[in-house]
């Protein structure tokens, strides 16, 4: 029979069969440019599968088959030959099992230690009543009315607010939600981060971490800076990195259009047992229910870069009305090298990933560069990452600017 029929009959992929042929595990008859498979090939394949299930490597299986093929053993001798291989493998697996059991015991002990550390009471984070003084309607800047509220520990956990112009939002689990602009996404948990780390190029992750460290060392709040705004919290990478060092007088407004990611990072921070003044807002950046000219410090950790994939406008120009005339901006941007394809982003959007253009936009907003940071490029990121369909190289650029 030909390889296709043999593949179906044995429930083995053609690629696997070809691989076994290349290793000499299967030796079908060659008929011109085609292989012909007989019952002997089927018998060998059954043995290969059986020994793989017993944790033999392909090289070990090949050695077993070679001894059998070349030694002309009788049936009894062949069984004895297999018996010795199997006994040695069982001995190796027994040793491996003992080693694994020891590691499992160490892991169990470590988990117990961690669980003891997490026995502290979680804190509650949410919509603090004090934040009401910083709020106004994003459409008309009128004061907002609290229509309904469940208040615990001076925080609104569930409720509704509205404006006479028709604008309204709800508070759910202490998170401000504008249903009209929130993103419909999937539930986020710890497995999301594990998957992200496993599937993302390690050089790319190293560059992100280097940018986090630079940002952490560079962020320095002044005494008169009380309202901090982070645009595009995402997975909460930078917030969780600087969380413990946030001053008591700071109110940190974490904004994103993905509710589930906001809820996840909120719960992570609550489990830390450390309470900070964090306000979570799920809305379009252009429709945040915050008073104009009230933000002292802006944190943008790839927020504008992610925004630029969906929009042709500059994020900071869109939300500049929220910034005080004197404020500080710390930002991390993705910089692209060559444009490989304009199917995902236009040429106009591509310029939003060039350092010169970014600096020009920020200068027009009155920001003067105080410090900067550039980390080496990456040539691949997450599997199926659209970024690397657009460009060949991605640099990470950190920027600190102030306007006075």
C-alpha positions in Angstrom: 0.0 0.0 0.0 1.1 3.6 -0.5 1.9 6.1 2.3 -1.6 7.7 2.3 -3.4 4.5 2.8 -0.8 3.3 5.4 -1.3 6.6 7.2 -5.1 6.2 7.4 -4.9 2.5 8.4 -2.4 3.1 11.2 -3.9 6.5 12.4 -0.4 8.1 12.0 0.3 11.3 10.2 2.3 11.2 6.9 4.8 13.6 8.4 5.5 11.2 11.3 5.8 8.3 8.9 8.3 10.2 6.8 10.2 11.1 9.9 10.4 7.5 11.0 11.6 6.5 7.5 14.4 9.2 7.7 15.5 7.8 11.1 15.5 4.2 9.8 12.8 3.1 12.1 10.5 2.2 9.2 12.0 0.6 6.1 9.3 0.3 3.4 10.1 -0.9 -0.1 11.0 1.8 -2.6 9.1 1.5 -5.8 10.4 4.3 -8.1 9.7 7.5 -6.3 7.0 6.0 -4.1 7.2 3.9 -0.9 5.3 0.6 -0.5 4.2 -0.5 2.9 3.6 -4.1 3.9 2.6 -5.9 7.1 6.1 -5.8 8.4 6.0 -2.0 8.3 2.8 -2.2 10.3 4.4 -4.5 12.8 7.4 -2.2 13.2 5.1 0.8 13.6 3.1 -0.9 16.4 6.4 -1.6 18.2 7.5 2.0 17.9 4.2 3.3 19.3 4.3 0.8 22.1 7.9 1.7 23.1 7.2 5.4 22.8 4.3 5.0 25.3 6.9 3.4 27.7 9.0 6.5 27.4 11.7 5.1 25.1 13.3 7.8 22.9 13.4 7.3 19.2 17.1 6.7 19.3 16.6 4.0 22.0 13.9 2.4 19.9 16.2 2.4 16.8 18.9 0.7 18.8 16.4 -2.0 20.0 15.2 -2.6 16.4 18.7 -2.7 15.0 19.8 -5.4 17.5 16.7 -7.4 16.6 17.2 -6.9 12.8 20.9 -7.8 12.7 21.3 -10.5 15.3 19.0 -13.1 13.7 17.6 -14.0 17.1 15.3 -16.9 17.8 11.9 -16.0 19.2 13.1 -16.9 22.7 16.3 -14.9 22.3 14.4 -12.0 20.9 12.1 -11.9 23.9 15.1 -12.1 26.2 16.6 -9.2 24.3 13.5 -7.1 24.7 13.3 -8.1 28.4 16.7 -6.7 29.1 15.9 -3.4 27.4 12.6 -3.1 29.2 14.2 -3.9 32.6 16.8 -1.2 32.1 14.2 1.3 31.1 12.1 0.5 34.1 15.1 1.0 36.3 15.8 4.4 34.7 12.1 5.4 35.1 12.1 4.3 38.8 15.1 6.5 39.5 13.4 9.3 37.6 10.2 8.8 39.6 12.2 9.1 42.8 13.7 12.3 41.6 10.3 13.7 40.5 8.8 12.7 43.9 11.4 14.7 45.6 10.7 17.7 43.5 7.0 17.3 44.0 7.6 17.3 47.8 9.7 20.5 47.5 6.9 22.1 45.5 4.3 21.1 48.0 6.3 22.6 50.8 6.9 25.8 48.9 3.1 26.1 48.1 2.4 25.7 51.8 4.8 28.5 52.6 3.2 30.8 50.0 -0.3 30.0 51.3 0.8 31.0 54.8 2.1 34.3 53.5 -1.3 35.0 51.8 -3.3 34.5 55.0 -3.4 38.3 55.5 -6.7 39.9 55.0 -7.2 41.3 51.5 -7.9 45.0 51.2 -10.8 46.7 49.3 -10.0 48.9 46.4 -12.6 50.9 44.5 -14.4 54.1 43.9 -13.5 56.3 46.8 -16.0 59.0 47.6 -13.2 61.6 47.7 -12.8 61.1 44.0 -16.2 62.7 43.3 -14.6 66.1 43.4 -12.4 65.2 40.4 -15.3 64.1 38.3 -17.5 65.7 35.6 -19.4 64.8 32.5 -17.1 64.1 29.6 -19.6 65.5 27.1 -20.5 68.9 28.8 -18.2 69.1 31.9 -21.3 69.5 34.1 -21.4 68.0 37.6 -22.5 64.4 37.8 -25.4 63.1 39.9 -25.2 60.0 42.0 -28.4 58.2 41.3 -27.8 55.0 43.2 -25.0 53.7 45.4 -24.0 50.9 47.6 -21.3 52.3 49.9 -18.8 50.3 51.9 -15.7 51.6 53.7 -16.3 55.1 52.1 -16.2 53.5 48.6 -19.0 53.0 46.1 -19.1 49.3 45.3 -22.2 49.3 43.1 -24.1 52.2 41.7 -25.1 54.6 38.9 -24.2 58.2 38.0 -25.6 60.5 35.3 -25.6 64.0 33.8 -28.6 66.1 32.8 -27.3 65.9 29.2 -28.0 62.2 29.1 -24.5 60.8 29.8 -24.5 58.0 32.4 -22.3 55.2 33.7 -22.5 52.4 36.3 -20.2 51.3 39.1 -19.7 47.5 39.3 -17.5 45.9 41.9 -15.9 49.3 42.5 -15.1 49.9 38.8 -16.5 52.8 36.8 -17.9 51.4 33.6 -19.1 53.3 30.5 -21.0 50.5 28.7 -21.1 52.3 25.4 -17.3 52.3 25.0 -16.1 49.3 27.0 -14.6 46.4 25.1 -16.2 43.0 25.0 -13.4 40.6 26.0 -12.8 37.3 27.6 -12.3 36.6 31.3 -8.7 37.1 32.4 -6.9 35.1 35.1 -3.4 33.9 36.0 -3.3 31.5 33.1 -3.4 34.4 30.7 0.0 35.6 31.8 1.5 32.2 31.8 0.3 31.7 28.2 1.6 35.2 27.3 5.1 34.5 28.7 5.3 31.0 27.2 4.3 32.3 23.7 6.2 35.5 23.6 9.8 35.9 22.4 12.1 36.1 25.5 14.1 38.9 24.0 10.9 40.9 23.5 10.0 40.3 27.2 13.5 41.3 28.3 13.0 44.6 26.5 9.6 45.2 28.1 11.1 44.4 31.6 14.0 46.8 31.0 11.5 49.5 30.1 9.5 48.7 33.3 12.7 49.1 35.4 13.6 52.4 33.7 10.1 53.7 34.3 10.1 52.6 37.9 13.4 54.3 38.6 12.4 57.5 36.7 8.9 58.0 38.1 9.2 60.7 40.8 6.0 62.4 42.0 6.3 66.0 43.3 4.5 67.2 46.4 1.8 69.1 44.5 1.1 66.2 42.1 -1.9 64.3 43.4 -3.8 62.9 40.5 -2.0 60.3 38.3 -3.6 59.0 35.1 -2.5 55.8 33.4 -3.8 55.4 29.9 -4.2 51.8 28.8 -3.6 49.8 32.0 -3.9 46.5 30.1 -2.6 43.7 32.2 -1.5 46.1 34.9 2.2 45.5 34.3 3.5 48.9 35.3 0.9 49.5 38.0 1.7 46.3 39.8 5.4 47.1 39.4 5.2 50.5 41.1 2.2 49.8 43.3 4.0 49.5 46.7 5.9 52.7 46.1 2.9 54.9 45.4 2.7 57.8 47.9 -0.3 58.0 50.3 -1.4 61.4 48.8 -1.6 60.0 45.3 -4.9 59.1 43.6 -4.0 56.7 40.7 -6.6 56.6 38.0 -6.2 53.3 35.9 -8.1 53.6 32.6 -8.7 50.9 30.0 -11.6 49.8 27.8 -11.2 46.1 28.8 -13.3 45.5 31.9 -12.1 42.0 32.6 -8.4 43.0 32.7 -9.3 45.9 35.0 -11.2 43.6 37.3 -8.3 41.1 37.3 -5.6 43.5 38.2 -7.9 45.0 40.8 -8.3 41.6 42.5 -4.5 41.0 42.3 -3.8 44.2 44.1 -6.5 43.6 46.7 -4.9 40.2 47.5 -1.6 42.0 48.1 -2.9 43.3 51.4 -1.6 46.8 50.6 -4.1 49.6 50.2 -3.5 52.5 47.8 -5.8 55.1 46.3 -6.7 53.4 43.0 -9.7 54.4 40.8 -10.5 52.0 38.0 -12.3 53.4 34.9 -13.5 51.3 32.0 -14.2 53.7 29.1 -12.9 55.3 26.0 -10.0 57.5 26.7 -11.8 60.4 25.1 -14.8 60.0 27.4 -13.3 59.7 30.9 -15.6 61.2 33.5 -12.8 63.3 34.9 -12.6 67.1 35.2 -10.7 68.8 32.5 -7.3 70.2 33.5 -7.1 68.0 36.7 -4.3 65.4 35.9 -0.9 66.1 37.3 1.0 63.1 36.1 0.4 60.9 33.0 1.7 57.3 32.7 1.6 55.7 29.3 3.1 52.2 29.2 2.5 51.4 25.5 -1.0 52.9 25.8 -0.5 55.2 22.8 1.3 52.5 20.8 -1.7 50.2 21.2 -4.1 53.0 20.5 -2.3 53.8 17.3 -3.0 50.4 15.9 -6.7 51.2 15.9 -6.6 55.0 15.3 -4.9 57.5 13.0 -4.9 60.2 15.7 -2.4 60.9 18.4 -3.7 59.7 21.8 -2.2 62.5 23.9 -3.6 65.1 21.6 -7.0 63.4 22.0 -7.0 63.5 25.8 -4.8 66.6 26.4 -7.9 68.5 27.8 -7.6 66.4 30.9 -3.9 67.5 31.6 -3.0 70.4 33.8 -1.0 73.2 32.1 1.8 72.1 34.3 2.2 68.3 34.3 4.6 65.4 33.8 4.4 62.6 31.2 6.3 59.3 31.4 5.7 57.1 28.4 7.0 54.0 26.7 6.5 53.6 23.0 7.0 51.0 20.4 9.2 52.2 17.5 9.1 50.4 14.2 11.9 50.0 11.7 10.6 49.2 8.1 7.0 49.0 7.2 6.5 45.5 5.8 2.8 45.7 5.1 0.1 48.3 5.2 -2.8 45.8 5.5 -2.9 46.2 9.3 -2.0 49.9 9.6 -1.9 52.7 7.2 1.2 54.7 6.3 -0.3 57.5 8.3 -0.5 55.3 11.4 3.0 54.0 10.7 4.4 57.5 11.4 2.9 57.2 15.0 5.6 54.5 15.6 8.6 56.7 14.6 10.6 58.5 17.2 10.9 61.8 15.4 7.2 62.1 14.8 6.3 61.2 18.4 8.7 63.8 19.8 7.2 66.4 17.4 3.6 65.6 18.6 4.7 65.9 22.3 6.5 69.2 21.7 3.4 70.7 20.1 1.6 69.8 23.4 4.2 71.8 25.3 6.2 68.8 26.7 9.9 69.3 27.0 12.0 66.2 27.1 13.8 65.6 30.5 15.1 62.1 30.0 14.8 59.2 27.5 15.7 55.6 27.2 16.1 53.2 24.2 16.4 49.5 24.4 17.5 47.1 21.7 15.2 45.8 19.0 13.2 42.6 18.8 12.5 40.8 15.5 9.7 38.6 16.8 7.2 38.7 19.6 4.1 36.8 20.5 3.0 34.0 18.2 0.8 35.4 15.4 1.6 38.9 16.7 0.3 41.4 14.3 3.2 43.8 15.1 5.7 41.6 13.3 3.4 41.4 10.3 3.7 45.2 10.1 7.4 45.7 10.7 10.7 43.8 10.8 12.0 45.3 14.1 10.5 46.8 17.2 12.5 49.1 19.5 11.3 50.2 23.0 11.6 53.9 23.7 11.1 55.5 27.1 10.3 59.2 27.4 10.1 61.6 30.3 8.7 65.1 29.6 7.3 68.0 31.5 5.4 71.2 30.6 5.6 74.2 32.8 
